[in-house]
Amino acid sequence: MQEQVLAEEVIPNLVNETTNELLTTLPTHSEIKSAVFNLNKDSAPGPDGFGAFFLQTYWDIIQKELIDAVMQFFVSGWILPNYNANTLILIPKHQNVDCVEHHRPIAMENFKFKVISKLFLIG
């Protein structure tokens, strides 16, 4: 108990109750849908093989599962291990490359994680 009091004295409280409520509010289904449809449908799919084009095209079929997966993260704070998986790809800038500087790196991110990330920006 004494340690908790000491921590409260030393560590300032920077988030008031109103801000905390805003930060911990669960996203609505319409916010999740908005996040999905704000993704670039022409970008390459992530390591899971699904891209924004797939999510947007088949929204009527997959929306329940995707919303459930996103909500699970916001309710539990736990995310499936592969959700934040990325594949780093090096694309040659020109022919006959012989060093790393002659490549352009891109990261192919799992689109379910992109949806979750986008929700932080919407809120």
Backbone as a printed PyTorch tensor [residue, N CA C, xyz], in Angstrom:
tensor([[[  0.8180,  -1.1900,   0.0000],
         [  0.0000,   0.0000,   0.0000],
         [  0.8660,   1.2580,   0.0000]],

        [[  1.9140,   1.2610,   0.8050],
         [  2.8130,   2.4110,   0.8720],
         [  3.4930,   2.6390,  -0.4760]],

        [[  3.8230,   1.5430,  -1.1700],
         [  4.4570,   1.6570,  -2.4880],
         [  3.5300,   2.3280,  -3.4910]],

        [[  2.2320,   2.0140,  -3.4240],
         [  1.2640,   2.6200,  -4.3300],
         [  1.1660,   4.1260,  -4.0800]],

        [[  1.1360,   4.5310,  -2.8280],
         [  1.0750,   5.9500,  -2.4800],
         [  2.3250,   6.6590,  -2.9740]],

        [[  3.4800,   6.0290,  -2.7890],
         [  4.7350,   6.6110,  -3.2600],
         [  4.7170,   6.7760,  -4.7770]],

        [[  4.2250,   5.7580,  -5.4820],
         [  4.1480,   5.8400,  -6.9430],
         [  3.2320,   6.9780,  -7.3810]],

        [[  2.1120,   7.1580,  -6.6900],
         [  1.1810,   8.2320,  -7.0340],
         [  1.7940,   9.6070,  -6.7710]],

        [[  2.6630,   9.7140,  -5.7920],
         [  3.3290,  10.9810,  -5.4930],
         [  4.4160,  11.2930,  -6.5120]],

        [[  5.1160,  10.2720,  -6.9980],
         [  6.2540,  10.4650,  -7.8910],
         [  5.8400,  10.5400,  -9.3590]],

        [[  4.8700,   9.7310,  -9.7430],
         [  4.4530,   9.6660, -11.1510],
         [  3.2250,  10.5470, -11.3340]],

        [[  3.3340,  11.5810, -12.1610],
         [  2.1970,  12.4850, -12.3430],
         [  1.0560,  11.8090, -13.1090]],

        [[ -0.1660,  12.1850, -12.7910],
         [ -1.3490,  11.6890, -13.4910],
         [ -1.6150,  12.6280, -14.6580]],

        [[ -1.3080,  12.1850, -15.8680],
         [ -1.4230,  13.0430, -17.0460],
         [ -2.7410,  12.8740, -17.7860]],

        [[ -3.4950,  11.8470, -17.4450],
         [ -4.7560,  11.5740, -18.1410],
         [ -5.9020,  11.7550, -17.1560]],

        [[ -6.7960,  12.7060, -17.4800],
         [ -7.9460,  12.9020, -16.5950],
         [ -9.0240,  11.8680, -16.9180]],

        [[-10.0740,  11.8320, -16.1120],
         [-11.1240,  10.8120, -16.2460],
         [-11.8270,  10.8800, -17.6010]],

        [[-12.0910,  12.0850, -18.0950],
         [-12.7720,  12.2460, -19.3910],
         [-11.9150,  11.6980, -20.5260]],

        [[-10.6350,  12.0380, -20.5220],
         [ -9.7220,  11.5400, -21.5560],
         [ -9.5830,  10.0280, -21.4560]],

        [[ -9.5240,   9.5060, -20.2410],
         [ -9.4200,   8.0650, -20.0530],
         [-10.6360,   7.3430, -20.6290]],

        [[-11.8240,   7.9100, -20.4350],
         [-13.0370,   7.3110, -21.0040],
         [-12.9800,   7.2980, -22.5290]],

        [[-12.4840,   8.3790, -23.1180],
         [-12.3470,   8.4270, -24.5810],
         [-11.3480,   7.3850, -25.0850]],

        [[-10.2570,   7.2150, -24.3480],
         [ -9.2210,   6.2650, -24.7530],
         [ -9.6530,   4.8150, -24.6000]],

        [[-10.5790,   4.5560, -23.6910],
         [-10.9790,   3.1730, -23.4300],
         [-12.3380,   2.8100, -24.0180]],

        [[-12.9490,   3.7220, -24.7530],
         [-14.2300,   3.4380, -25.3880],
         [-14.0270,   2.4270, -26.5160]],

        [[-14.8780,   1.4320, -26.5740],
         [-14.7870,   0.4200, -27.6260],
         [-15.2260,   1.0180, -28.9600]],

        [[-14.5760,   0.6160, -30.0540],
         [-15.0030,   1.1210, -31.3590],
         [-16.3740,   0.5540, -31.7330]],

        [[-17.1290,   1.3410, -32.4690],
         [-18.4320,   0.8710, -32.9420],
         [-18.2410,   0.0510, -34.2080]],

        [[-19.2810,  -0.6740, -34.5830],
         [-19.2130,  -1.4610, -35.8200],
         [-19.0210,  -0.5400, -37.0140]],

        [[-19.6510,   0.6200, -36.9920],
         [-19.4980,   1.5520, -38.1210],
         [-18.0790,   2.1250, -38.1760]],

        [[-17.4240,   2.3120, -37.0270],
         [-16.0350,   2.7810, -37.0260],
         [-15.1110,   1.7020, -37.5910]],

        [[-15.3830,   0.4480, -37.2540],
         [-14.5680,  -0.6460, -37.7950],
         [-14.7560,  -0.7260, -39.3070]],

        [[-15.9910,  -0.6380, -39.7610],
         [-16.2570,  -0.6570, -41.2090],
         [-15.5730,   0.5210, -41.8880]],

        [[-15.6410,   1.6780, -41.2970],
         [-14.9860,   2.8610, -41.8530],
         [-13.4780,   2.6480, -41.9610]],

        [[-12.8750,   2.0420, -40.9370],
         [-11.4390,   1.7630, -40.9680],
         [-11.0980,   0.8210, -42.1160]],

        [[-11.9320,  -0.1980, -42.3190],
         [-11.6980,  -1.1540, -43.4200],
         [-11.7800,  -0.4500, -44.7690]],

        [[-12.7800,   0.3770, -44.9490],
         [-12.9850,   1.0130, -46.2450],
         [-12.0940,   2.2300, -46.4700]],

        [[-11.3580,   2.6650, -45.4440],
         [-10.3720,   3.7210, -45.6170],
         [ -8.9940,   3.1760, -45.9850]],

        [[ -8.8530,   1.8550, -45.9630],
         [ -7.5850,   1.2400, -46.3660],
         [ -7.4590,   1.2780, -47.8860]],

        [[ -6.2370,   1.3760, -48.3680],
         [ -5.9800,   1.3960, -49.8070],
         [ -6.2460,   0.0090, -50.3950]],

        [[ -7.3000,  -0.0990, -51.1960],
         [ -7.6800,  -1.4080, -51.7280],
         [ -6.6670,  -1.9600, -52.7260]],

        [[ -5.8040,  -1.1080, -53.2500],
         [ -4.8310,  -1.5420, -54.2410],
         [ -3.4800,  -1.9420, -53.6490]],

        [[ -3.3380,  -1.8290, -52.3260],
         [ -2.0560,  -2.1990, -51.7370],
         [ -1.9160,  -3.7210, -51.6880]],

        [[ -0.6780,  -4.1530, -51.5990],
         [ -0.3850,  -5.5860, -51.6110],
         [ -0.9320,  -6.2510, -50.3570]],

        [[ -1.3600,  -7.5040, -50.4580],
         [ -1.8420,  -8.2190, -49.2670],
         [ -0.7070,  -8.4560, -48.2880]],

        [[ -1.0810,  -8.6640, -47.0480],
         [ -0.0910,  -8.9410, -46.0140],
         [  0.2900, -10.4060, -45.9890]],

        [[  1.0530, -10.8110, -44.9880],
         [  1.4990, -12.2000, -44.8760],
         [  0.3500, -13.1980, -44.7890]],

        [[ -0.8180, -12.7340, -44.3410],
         [ -1.9680, -13.6390, -44.2530],
         [ -2.6260, -13.8610, -45.6140]],

        [[ -2.1950, -13.1150, -46.6320],
         [ -2.7310, -13.2860, -47.9840],
         [ -3.9660, -12.4490, -48.2620]],

        [[ -4.4830, -11.7560, -47.2560],
         [ -5.6830, -10.9590, -47.4420],
         [ -5.3360,  -9.4850, -47.4300]],

        [[ -5.8420,  -8.7690, -48.4070],
         [ -5.6110,  -7.3370, -48.4880],
         [ -6.9060,  -6.5750, -48.3280]],

        [[ -6.8000,  -5.2660, -48.4040],
         [ -7.9760,  -4.4070, -48.2600],
         [ -9.0100,  -4.7010, -49.3390]],

        [[ -8.5660,  -5.0240, -50.5430],
         [ -9.5070,  -5.3360, -51.6230],
         [-10.4190,  -6.4960, -51.2160]],

        [[ -9.8160,  -7.5490, -50.6550],
         [-10.5960,  -8.7020, -50.2030],
         [-11.5740,  -8.2980, -49.1020]],

        [[-11.0720,  -7.5820, -48.0840],
         [-11.9140,  -7.1940, -46.9620],
         [-13.0790,  -6.3250, -47.4080]],

        [[-12.8320,  -5.4120, -48.3450],
         [-13.8820,  -4.5160, -48.8250],
         [-14.8630,  -5.2380, -49.7430]],

        [[-14.3450,  -6.0700, -50.6220],
         [-15.1980,  -6.7780, -51.5860],
         [-16.1350,  -7.7610, -50.8970]],

        [[-15.6290,  -8.4670, -49.9100],
         [-16.4140,  -9.5020, -49.2390],
         [-16.8980,  -9.0750, -47.8560]],

        [[-17.0050,  -7.7790, -47.6440],
         [-17.4110,  -7.2440, -46.3470],
         [-18.7050,  -7.8730, -45.8460]],

        [[-19.6940,  -7.9990, -46.7070],
         [-20.9880,  -8.5510, -46.2770],
         [-20.8550,  -9.9710, -45.7290]],

        [[-19.8660, -10.7080, -46.2090],
         [-19.6740, -12.0950, -45.7810],
         [-18.7930, -12.1780, -44.5360]],

        [[-17.7400, -11.3600, -44.4700],
         [-16.7280, -11.5000, -43.4120],
         [-16.8550, -10.5080, -42.2700]],

        [[-17.7980,  -9.5740, -42.3700],
         [-17.8350,  -8.4980, -41.3780],
         [-17.9770,  -8.9890, -39.9320]],

        [[-18.8070,  -9.9820, -39.6980],
         [-19.0000, -10.4530, -38.3200],
         [-17.6920, -10.9860, -37.7440]],

        [[-16.9810, -11.8250, -38.4950],
         [-15.7340, -12.4090, -38.0030],
         [-14.6690, -11.3330, -37.7970]],

        [[-14.5830, -10.3880, -38.7270],
         [-13.5800,  -9.3300, -38.6130],
         [-13.9010,  -8.4130, -37.4360]],

        [[-15.1570,  -8.0300, -37.2940],
         [-15.5590,  -7.1820, -36.1680],
         [-15.3020,  -7.9060, -34.8530]],

        [[-15.6240,  -9.1910, -34.7840],
         [-15.3730,  -9.9730, -33.5590],
         [-13.8820, -10.0080, -33.2240]],

        [[-13.0460, -10.1870, -34.2340],
         [-11.5970, -10.2560, -34.0090],
         [-11.0630,  -8.9090, -33.5230]],

        [[-11.5230,  -7.8310, -34.1120],
         [-11.0800,  -6.5010, -33.7000],
         [-11.5730,  -6.1950, -32.2880]],

        [[-12.8180,  -6.5110, -32.0080],
         [-13.3760,  -6.2480, -30.6900],
         [-12.6670,  -7.0760, -29.6080]],

        [[-12.2670,  -8.3000, -29.9480],
         [-11.5410,  -9.1310, -28.9880],
         [-10.2770,  -8.4100, -28.5280]],

        [[ -9.5920,  -7.7690, -29.4660],
         [ -8.3870,  -7.0230, -29.1000],
         [ -8.7270,  -5.8740, -28.1430]],

        [[ -9.7620,  -5.1060, -28.4740],
         [-10.0840,  -3.9450, -27.6530],
         [-10.6590,  -4.3210, -26.2850]],

        [[-11.3150,  -5.4620, -26.1940],
         [-11.8840,  -5.8980, -24.9110],
         [-10.8230,  -6.5470, -24.0250]],

        [[-10.0010,  -7.4060, -24.6230],
         [ -9.0600,  -8.1920, -23.8230],
         [ -7.6480,  -7.6140, -23.7780]],

        [[ -7.2910,  -6.7850, -24.7590],
         [ -5.9260,  -6.2840, -24.8310],
         [ -4.9600,  -7.3280, -25.3840]],

        [[ -5.5040,  -8.4490, -25.8220],
         [ -4.6900,  -9.5500, -26.3570],
         [ -4.8980,  -9.6200, -27.8580]],

        [[ -3.8340,  -9.8990, -28.5690],
         [ -3.9150,  -9.9950, -30.0270],
         [ -3.2850, -11.3110, -30.4610]],

        [[ -3.8870, -11.9550, -31.4250],
         [ -3.3150, -13.2050, -31.9280],
         [ -1.8820, -12.9530, -32.3900]],

        [[ -0.9890, -13.8930, -32.1630],
         [  0.4250, -13.6820, -32.4900],
         [  0.6800, -13.2660, -33.9420]],

        [[ -0.0950, -13.7630, -34.8760],
         [  0.1780, -13.4430, -36.2820],
         [ -0.4550, -12.1270, -36.7460]],

        [[ -1.2650, -11.4840, -35.8960],
         [ -1.9140, -10.2360, -36.3120],
         [ -0.9040,  -9.1320, -36.5880]],

        [[  0.1510,  -9.0820, -35.8100],
         [  1.1520,  -8.0370, -36.0030],
         [  2.3470,  -8.5660, -36.7920]],

        [[  2.1040,  -9.5680, -37.6190],
         [  3.1750, -10.1260, -38.4440],
         [  3.4190,  -9.2400, -39.6560]],

        [[  4.6620,  -9.0700, -39.9860],
         [  5.0530,  -8.3040, -41.1610],
         [  6.0670,  -9.1140, -41.9480]],

        [[  6.0450,  -8.9190, -43.2310],
         [  7.0670,  -9.5080, -44.0850],
         [  7.8110,  -8.3580, -44.7420]],

        [[  9.1020,  -8.3060, -44.5580],
         [  9.9170,  -7.2590, -45.1440],
         [ 10.4110,  -7.7390, -46.5050]],

        [[ 10.1400,  -6.9440, -47.5170],
         [ 10.5370,  -7.2750, -48.8840],
         [ 11.4880,  -6.1930, -49.3840]],

        [[ 12.5700,  -6.5980, -50.0210],
         [ 13.4990,  -5.6460, -50.6290],
         [ 13.2820,  -5.6440, -52.1310]],

        [[ 12.9300,  -4.5020, -52.6730],
         [ 12.6770,  -4.3650, -54.1050],
         [ 13.8710,  -3.6440, -54.7330]],

        [[ 14.4970,  -4.2390, -55.7450],
         [ 15.6520,  -3.5840, -56.3800],
         [ 15.2450,  -2.2640, -57.0390]],

        [[ 16.0580,  -1.2510, -56.8470],
         [ 15.7890,   0.0550, -57.4570],
         [ 16.1740,   0.0660, -58.9320]],

        [[ 17.1130,  -0.7890, -59.3070],
         [ 17.5550,  -0.8930, -60.7080],
         [ 18.1660,  -2.2710, -60.9210]],

        [[ 18.5440,  -2.5710, -62.1490],
         [ 19.1290,  -3.8870, -62.4510],
         [ 20.5420,  -3.9910, -61.8840]],

        [[ 20.9920,  -5.1970, -61.6880],
         [ 22.3430,  -5.5010, -61.2130],
         [ 22.6730,  -4.8470, -59.8770]],

        [[ 21.7980,  -5.0100, -58.9270],
         [ 22.0660,  -4.4570, -57.5930],
         [ 23.0560,  -5.3520, -56.8630]],

        [[ 23.9280,  -4.7220, -56.0700],
         [ 24.9210,  -5.5140, -55.3500],
         [ 25.0650,  -5.1120, -53.8730]],

        [[ 24.1880,  -4.2440, -53.3890],
         [ 24.2240,  -3.8960, -51.9700],
         [ 22.8220,  -3.4870, -51.5020]],

        [[ 22.6390,  -3.4620, -50.2130],
         [ 21.3290,  -3.1950, -49.6200],
         [ 20.8260,  -1.8030, -50.0010]],

        [[ 21.7080,  -0.8360, -50.1120],
         [ 21.3020,   0.5320, -50.4270],
         [ 20.6280,   0.6400, -51.8010]],

        [[ 20.8100,  -0.3660, -52.6340],
         [ 20.2090,  -0.3550, -53.9650],
         [ 18.8220,  -0.9880, -53.9810]],

        [[ 18.2620,  -1.1890, -52.7990],
         [ 16.9200,  -1.7610, -52.6660],
         [ 15.9990,  -0.7840, -51.9490]],

        [[ 14.7330,  -0.9060, -52.2340],
         [ 13.7030,  -0.1440, -51.5200],
         [ 12.9370,  -1.1460, -50.6710]],

        [[ 12.9520,  -0.9680, -49.3490],
         [ 12.2410,  -1.9210, -48.4910],
         [ 10.7460,  -1.5820, -48.3980]],

        [[  9.9220,  -2.6030, -48.3890],
         [  8.5050,  -2.4210, -48.0750],
         [  8.1370,  -3.4780, -47.0390]],

        [[  7.2220,  -3.1310, -46.1700],
         [  6.7490,  -4.0770, -45.1590],
         [  5.3190,  -4.4470, -45.4950]],

        [[  5.0720,  -5.7280, -45.6520],
         [  3.7200,  -6.2120, -45.9210],
         [  3.1170,  -6.5870, -44.5810]],

        [[  2.1730,  -5.7640, -44.1350],
         [  1.5760,  -5.9060, -42.8140],
         [  0.2480,  -6.6410, -42.9060]],

        [[ -0.0710,  -7.3860, -41.8710],
         [ -1.3410,  -8.0820, -41.7780],
         [ -2.4640,  -7.0460, -41.7560]],

        [[ -3.4590,  -7.1910, -42.6240],
         [ -4.5000,  -6.1730, -42.7560],
         [ -5.4220,  -6.0950, -41.5550]],

        [[ -5.5770,  -7.1760, -40.8040],
         [ -6.3900,  -7.0890, -39.5870],
         [ -5.7250,  -6.1440, -38.5900]],

        [[ -4.4050,  -6.1680, -38.5390],
         [ -3.6920,  -5.2500, -37.6520],
         [ -3.7860,  -3.8200, -38.1790]],

        [[ -3.7910,  -3.6540, -39.4990],
         [ -3.9580,  -2.3150, -40.0700],
         [ -5.3080,  -1.7260, -39.6760]],

        [[ -6.3400,  -2.5590, -39.6440],
         [ -7.6680,  -2.0910, -39.2380],
         [ -7.6080,  -1.6070, -37.7940]],

        [[ -6.9870,  -2.3940, -36.9150],
         [ -6.8620,  -2.0080, -35.5110],
         [ -6.0640,  -0.7130, -35.3880]],

        [[ -4.9750,  -0.6000, -36.1120],
         [ -4.1480,   0.6160, -36.0680],
         [ -4.9440,   1.8210, -36.5380]],

        [[ -5.7100,   1.6500, -37.5860],
         [ -6.5080,   2.7540, -38.1330],
         [ -7.5530,   3.2250, -37.1340]],

        [[ -8.0860,   2.3190, -36.3460],
         [ -9.0740,   2.7010, -35.3420],
         [ -8.4940,   3.6250, -34.2820]],

        [[ -7.2180,   3.5060, -34.0040],
         [ -6.5920,   4.4170, -33.0520],
         [ -6.5540,   5.8390, -33.6090]],

        [[ -6.4440,   5.9550, -34.9390],
         [ -6.4200,   7.2690, -35.5810],
         [ -7.8030,   7.8690, -35.6980]],

        [[ -8.8220,   7.0260, -35.8630],
         [-10.1910,   7.5080, -36.0170],
         [-10.6990,   8.0610, -34.7010]],

        [[-10.3850,   7.3690, -33.5930],
         [-10.9060,   7.7150, -32.2750],
         [-10.5120,   9.0250, -31.7680]]])
